[in-house]
Amino acid sequence: MAQSSIPSASKDGSSSKKAIPLSTHLIAGGIAGLAEALACHPLDTIKVRMQLSRSRKLAGLKPLGFFATGRQIAIRETPLGLYKGLGAVISGIVPKMAIRFASFEMYKGWLKKPDGTINPKATFLAGLGAGATEAVAVVTPMEVIKIRLQAQQHSLADPMDIPRYRNAGHAAFTIIREEGIMTLYRGVSLTALRQATNQGVNFTAYQQFKKLALEYQPQQKDLPSYQTMLIGLISGAMGPFSNAPIDTIKTRIQKASHKPGETAMSRLINVTTDLFRNEGPRAFYKGITPRVLRVAPGQAIVFTVYERVKATIDRIKDTGYRPTFEE
């Protein structure tokens, strides 16, 4: 199986640990992504609803804030409404995280210097590549399905309130049948741009902060979980502020149904113009609070769980543990 070095920063900027198999990235990244999704998905649902809200603005009313939006969803649609679209997210978590970490290491290997070191600029470029790769391979179709499910305002407690999309699989089937398979890739360029900037900033900040933490604690071989969580929280918060308008426009595009004769460029221009004209410049930052509250803790969870699971797998392999069974 292909080998790749782990995403760690030694004090000299080089990768000081042995190469690990891609299967370890798959397992550790998948578990980390699952933990993130379960813990943070309600915040993402609130963010999407805030980005899609326009009725109160058109009626001359003040848009609902973060807590008010969450409370409205819980009251109207039960607390389970906060987990709409979770199936689409979970189904894409394992390949998404595997592609993210594995492609990051691949790009980083291409960009490293002959002596094996890598500078922050190369780390940022590797993060950009990893984000764009995961966006095209997994994230875009997953988010189109997720947003369609999250946009449905129906009560999960009322069996007679039947939504258009019953679950992630039904949503994917319905979208492909009615609008064509390319609809699943609506907004792919914006999604790739968002994911690229997110992961470029995320990986660069995380590795630089980790390097500084190891330099100040020379006695530490690996950082404790509370430190990786804090570093992940800070690095995760930096991306959303850099690309909030991109995320809002992308959400509007992916929620909208297909219109005959509409091109990707005309759709982008129409959505952006409509958003600016009818809701003002501040609308481009709708949902920034829940997005930061979603992404920052999410990255803290991802990096911490990823590093703990990966370390556990390495220890099991190093000890040569094999389970034995008695008849």
C-alpha positions in Angstrom: 0.0 0.0 0.0 1.2 3.5 -0.7 3.1 5.3 2.1 2.8 8.9 3.2 4.4 10.8 6.1 2.1 12.0 8.9 1.2 15.7 9.1 3.5 16.7 11.9 6.0 19.4 12.3 9.4 18.8 13.9 11.4 21.6 15.3 13.5 22.0 12.1 10.4 22.0 9.9 11.0 18.5 8.6 8.9 15.4 9.1 10.7 13.5 11.9 8.5 10.5 12.1 8.4 7.4 10.0 6.1 7.0 7.1 2.7 5.5 7.8 0.4 3.6 5.5 -2.6 5.3 3.8 -4.9 2.9 5.7 -4.0 4.7 8.9 -5.0 8.0 7.4 -8.3 6.4 6.3 -9.1 4.9 9.7 -8.0 7.9 11.9 -9.4 10.5 9.5 -12.8 8.6 9.2 -13.2 8.3 13.0 -12.1 12.0 13.5 -14.6 13.1 10.9 -17.4 11.1 12.4 -16.8 12.6 15.8 -16.8 16.1 14.3 -20.1 15.5 12.4 -21.9 14.1 15.4 -20.8 16.9 17.7 -21.1 19.9 15.4 -23.8 19.2 12.8 -26.5 21.2 14.5 -24.4 24.3 14.2 -24.1 23.7 10.4 -27.9 23.4 10.1 -28.4 26.7 11.8 -25.7 28.3 9.6 -27.5 27.0 6.4 -30.9 28.3 7.6 -29.4 31.7 8.4 -27.8 31.9 4.9 -31.0 30.9 3.2 -33.3 33.2 5.2 -34.7 36.1 3.2 -38.4 36.3 4.1 -37.9 38.4 7.2 -35.7 40.8 5.4 -38.2 41.2 2.6 -40.9 41.8 5.2 -38.9 44.5 6.8 -38.1 42.5 9.9 -34.7 41.9 11.5 -33.2 38.5 10.6 -33.1 36.0 13.4 -29.8 35.5 15.1 -27.9 32.3 15.9 -29.7 31.2 19.0 -33.1 32.4 17.8 -32.7 30.4 14.5 -31.7 27.3 16.5 -34.6 27.7 18.9 -37.1 28.1 15.9 -35.9 24.9 14.3 -36.1 22.9 17.5 -39.7 24.2 18.2 -41.1 23.9 14.7 -39.3 20.7 13.6 -38.2 19.1 16.9 -34.6 19.0 18.1 -33.9 16.3 15.6 -34.4 18.9 12.9 -31.0 20.2 13.8 -29.6 17.0 12.4 -31.2 17.2 9.0 -28.7 16.2 6.3 -26.5 14.3 8.8 -26.7 11.1 6.7 -25.3 12.9 3.7 -22.4 14.2 5.8 -21.6 10.9 7.5 -21.7 9.0 4.1 -18.9 11.3 2.9 -16.8 11.7 6.0 -14.5 8.7 5.6 -13.5 9.4 2.0 -13.4 13.2 2.6 -11.0 12.9 5.5 -8.9 10.2 3.8 -8.5 12.3 0.7 -7.8 15.4 2.8 -4.9 14.0 4.8 -3.5 11.7 2.2 -3.6 14.3 -0.6 -2.1 16.9 1.8 0.8 14.6 2.5 1.2 13.8 -1.3 1.3 17.5 -2.2 3.6 18.2 0.7 6.0 15.5 -0.5 6.1 17.1 -4.0 6.9 20.5 -2.5 9.4 19.7 0.1 13.1 20.7 -0.3 15.8 18.2 -1.1 16.8 18.0 2.6 13.3 17.0 3.5 12.2 20.3 5.1 9.1 22.2 4.1 8.4 25.9 4.6 5.1 27.5 5.5 4.5 28.7 1.9 4.7 25.1 0.6 2.5 23.9 3.5 -0.1 26.4 2.5 0.0 25.3 -1.2 -0.3 21.7 -0.1 -3.3 22.6 2.0 -4.9 24.5 -1.0 -4.4 21.4 -3.1 -5.9 19.1 -0.5 -8.9 21.3 0.0 -9.6 21.5 -3.8 -9.1 17.8 -4.2 -11.6 16.9 -1.5 -14.1 19.4 -2.8 -14.2 17.9 -6.3 -14.1 14.3 -5.1 -16.5 14.3 -2.2 -17.6 17.6 -0.7 -19.6 19.2 -3.5 -22.2 16.4 -4.1 -22.4 15.8 -0.3 -23.1 19.4 0.4 -25.7 19.7 -2.4 -27.6 16.8 -0.8 -27.1 18.1 2.7 -28.3 21.6 1.9 -31.4 20.4 0.2 -32.2 18.3 3.3 -31.4 21.1 5.7 -33.5 23.7 3.8 -36.7 21.6 4.2 -38.8 23.1 7.0 -40.9 20.2 8.2 -41.6 18.7 11.6 -40.0 15.3 12.2 -42.7 14.7 14.8 -45.6 14.8 12.4 -45.8 11.7 10.2 -48.2 13.5 7.9 -45.7 16.2 7.2 -43.9 14.5 4.3 -40.9 16.3 2.9 -39.8 16.3 -0.7 -36.5 14.5 0.2 -36.9 11.7 2.8 -33.2 11.0 3.4 -29.8 11.4 1.8 -30.2 8.5 -0.6 -33.7 9.6 -1.7 -32.5 13.2 -2.1 -29.6 12.0 -4.4 -31.9 9.8 -6.5 -34.5 12.6 -6.8 -32.0 15.3 -7.8 -30.4 13.0 -10.4 -33.7 11.9 -11.8 -35.3 15.4 -12.0 -32.3 17.7 -12.5 -29.5 15.5 -13.8 -26.3 14.2 -12.2 -24.4 17.4 -12.8 -26.7 19.2 -10.3 -24.8 17.3 -7.6 -21.7 19.3 -8.8 -23.5 22.7 -8.7 -21.2 25.3 -7.1 -18.1 23.0 -7.4 -15.8 25.9 -8.3 -16.9 27.9 -5.2 -16.8 24.8 -3.0 -13.3 24.1 -4.2 -12.3 27.7 -3.6 -13.8 27.6 -0.1 -12.2 24.2 0.8 -8.9 25.2 -0.7 -8.6 28.4 1.3 -9.9 26.7 4.4 -7.4 23.9 4.3 -4.5 26.1 3.2 -5.0 28.3 6.3 -6.0 25.4 8.5 -3.0 23.2 7.9 -0.5 26.0 7.8 -1.7 27.6 11.1 -2.0 24.2 12.8 1.5 23.0 11.8 3.1 26.4 12.7 1.4 26.5 16.1 2.3 22.9 16.7 5.9 23.6 15.8 6.0 26.5 18.3 4.4 24.4 21.0 7.0 21.7 20.6 9.9 24.2 20.6 8.6 25.7 23.9 8.2 22.2 25.4 11.3 20.3 24.3 10.5 17.5 26.8 7.3 16.7 24.9 7.5 14.1 22.2 3.8 14.5 21.3 1.5 17.3 22.4 -1.2 16.4 25.0 -4.8 16.4 23.7 -5.8 19.7 25.3 -3.0 21.4 23.4 -3.8 19.9 20.0 -7.5 20.8 20.7 -6.6 24.4 21.4 -4.3 24.7 18.4 -7.0 23.1 16.2 -9.6 25.5 17.6 -7.5 28.6 16.7 -6.4 27.4 13.3 -10.0 26.2 12.5 -11.4 29.7 13.3 -9.2 31.4 10.8 -10.6 29.9 7.6 -14.3 31.0 7.8 -13.4 34.7 8.1 -11.4 34.6 4.9 -14.1 33.1 2.7 -17.5 33.8 4.3 -18.9 35.5 1.1 -17.9 32.5 -1.0 -19.7 30.1 1.4 -22.9 32.1 1.4 -23.1 32.4 -2.4 -22.3 28.7 -2.7 -25.1 27.8 -0.3 -27.7 29.9 -2.3 -26.5 28.3 -5.6 -26.7 24.7 -4.3 -30.1 25.2 -2.7 -31.7 26.6 -5.9 -33.3 24.2 -8.5 -32.1 24.0 -12.1 -33.4 26.6 -14.5 -33.4 25.8 -18.3 -30.8 27.7 -20.2 -28.9 28.9 -17.1 -25.1 28.6 -17.1 -22.9 28.3 -14.1 -21.6 31.9 -14.7 -25.0 33.4 -15.1 -26.2 31.6 -12.0 -23.3 33.0 -10.0 -23.9 36.5 -11.3 -27.6 36.4 -10.6 -27.3 35.0 -7.1 -24.5 37.5 -6.2 -26.4 40.4 -7.6 -29.7 39.4 -6.0 -28.0 38.9 -2.7 -26.3 42.3 -2.7 -29.3 44.3 -4.2 -32.0 42.8 -1.9 -30.2 42.1 1.3 -27.1 44.3 1.3 -23.4 43.6 1.8 -23.8 42.2 5.3 -25.8 39.4 3.9 -22.6 37.9 2.5 -21.6 37.2 6.1 -24.9 35.6 7.1 -24.2 32.5 9.3 -20.6 33.5 10.1 -21.2 33.0 13.8 -22.5 29.4 13.6 -20.0 28.7 10.9 -17.1 29.7 13.1 -18.7 27.9 16.0 -19.1 24.9 13.7 -15.7 24.9 11.9 -13.4 25.9 14.8 -14.5 23.2 17.3 -14.8 20.8 14.4 -11.2 21.2 13.5 -10.2 21.0 17.2 -12.0 17.6 17.3 -10.7 16.4 14.0 -7.0 17.1 14.7 -7.2 15.8 18.3 -9.1 12.6 17.5 -7.0 12.0 14.4 -3.7 12.3 16.3 -4.9 10.1 19.1 -6.3 7.4 16.9 -3.2 7.5 14.7 -0.9 7.2 17.7 -3.0 4.2 19.0 -2.7 2.5 15.6 1.0 3.1 15.6 1.4 1.7 19.1 -0.6 -1.4 18.2 1.6 -2.0 15.1 4.8 -1.4 17.0 4.0 -3.9 19.7 3.0 -6.4 17.1 -0.3 -7.1 18.9 -2.5 -9.8 17.4 -5.7 -10.9 19.0 -5.8 -14.6 19.9 -9.0 -16.7 20.2 -9.5 -19.8 22.2 -12.0 -22.5 21.3 
